[in-house]
């Protein structure tokens, strides 16, 4: 019986560790938290059923728990963006056509200070600023 409690404790620790690693966009993170908790319950139920000798229902619950765990780990593909033109990149950063790399970096740092997600900005704008800087600095 102590082996059952050890397995249940391991499942609980796994769920807590997985929940601690949740870094998702708004809305998607709730799904992953719910899926983790529900899959932990399914796997724990499978352990309890297997301990009582009900192997077929235990296998079904374990399979459902593992499937839910794996399906909740799949991330949505990043949307593809078309290549940014140099004129669009200059307009986004607010630099002249003959801007030096130092001026481009200064404009990028100034704008990124406000647009970074940690400062209240959005990931989309921050990635566009990064793409604009890369477009102007890299040949």
C-alpha positions in Angstrom: 0.0 0.0 0.0 2.9 2.4 0.6 4.0 1.9 -3.0 0.6 3.3 -4.1 1.1 6.4 -1.9 4.6 6.9 -3.3 3.1 6.8 -6.8 0.4 9.2 -5.9 3.0 11.6 -4.3 5.1 11.4 -7.4 2.2 12.3 -9.6 1.4 15.3 -7.4 5.0 16.5 -7.5 5.1 16.1 -11.3 1.9 18.2 -11.6 3.3 20.9 -9.3 6.6 21.1 -11.2 4.7 21.2 -14.5 2.4 24.0 -13.2 5.4 26.0 -12.1 6.8 26.0 -15.7 3.7 27.4 -17.3 4.6 30.5 -19.3 1.9 31.0 -21.9 0.0 33.7 -23.5 -3.3 34.7 -21.9 -6.0 32.1 -22.2 -3.7 29.3 -23.4 -2.1 29.0 -19.9 -5.5 28.3 -18.3 -6.0 25.4 -20.6 -2.6 23.9 -19.7 -3.2 24.3 -16.0 -6.6 22.6 -16.3 -5.2 19.9 -18.5 -2.3 19.2 -16.0 -4.6 18.9 -13.1 -7.1 16.7 -14.9 -4.4 14.5 -16.3 -2.9 14.1 -12.8 -6.3 13.0 -11.5 -6.6 10.5 -14.4 -3.2 9.0 -13.8 -3.8 8.9 -10.0 -7.1 7.1 -10.7 -5.2 4.6 -13.0 -2.7 3.9 -10.2 -5.5 3.3 -7.7 -7.4 1.0 -10.1 -4.3 -0.9 -11.0 -3.6 -1.5 -7.3 -7.1 -3.0 -7.0 -6.5 -5.3 -9.9 -8.7 -3.5 -12.5 -6.1 -3.5 -15.2 -8.3 -2.6 -18.2 -9.9 0.5 -16.7 -6.5 1.5 -15.3 -4.9 1.3 -18.7 -7.8 3.4 -20.2 -7.4 6.1 -17.5 -3.6 6.1 -17.8 -3.8 6.4 -21.6 -6.3 9.2 -21.3 -4.1 11.0 -18.8 -1.0 10.6 -20.9 -2.8 11.8 -24.1 -4.1 14.8 -22.3 -0.7 15.6 -21.0 0.9 15.4 -24.4 -1.8 17.3 -26.2 -1.6 20.2 -23.8 2.1 20.5 -24.4 1.7 21.2 -28.1 2.1 24.9 -28.8 0.3 26.8 -31.5 2.6 27.6 -34.4 3.8 31.1 -34.6 2.1 33.1 -37.3 4.3 33.7 -40.3 5.1 37.2 -41.1 6.2 38.5 -44.5 9.6 40.1 -44.8 9.7 43.7 -43.7 10.9 46.3 -46.2 13.7 48.7 -45.3 11.3 51.6 -45.6 8.8 50.0 -43.3 11.6 49.2 -40.8 12.9 52.8 -40.9 9.3 54.1 -40.4 8.7 51.8 -37.4 12.0 52.8 -35.7 11.6 56.4 -36.7 15.1 56.8 -38.2 16.3 58.5 -41.4 17.3 56.6 -44.5 21.0 57.4 -43.9 20.9 56.4 -40.2 24.0 54.9 -38.7 24.0 51.5 -36.8 24.4 53.5 -33.6 21.3 55.6 -34.3 19.3 52.5 -35.2 20.3 50.8 -32.0 19.5 54.0 -30.0 16.1 54.2 -31.5 15.5 50.5 -31.0 16.5 50.7 -27.3 14.2 53.8 -26.7 11.2 52.1 -28.3 11.9 48.7 -26.8 11.9 50.3 -23.3 8.2 51.0 -23.8 7.2 48.1 -26.1 8.8 45.2 -24.1 6.2 42.8 -22.6 7.9 43.2 -19.2 7.2 46.9 -19.4 3.6 46.6 -20.3 4.0 46.3 -24.1 3.0 43.5 -26.3 5.0 40.6 -27.7 3.9 41.4 -31.2 5.2 45.0 -31.2 8.4 43.9 -29.5 9.0 41.3 -32.2 8.2 43.8 -35.0 10.8 46.2 -33.4 13.4 43.4 -33.3 12.6 42.5 -36.9 13.0 46.2 -38.0 16.3 46.5 -36.2 17.6 43.2 -37.8 16.4 44.3 -41.2 18.3 47.5 -41.1 21.5 46.2 -39.4 21.9 42.9 -41.1 22.5 42.8 -44.9 
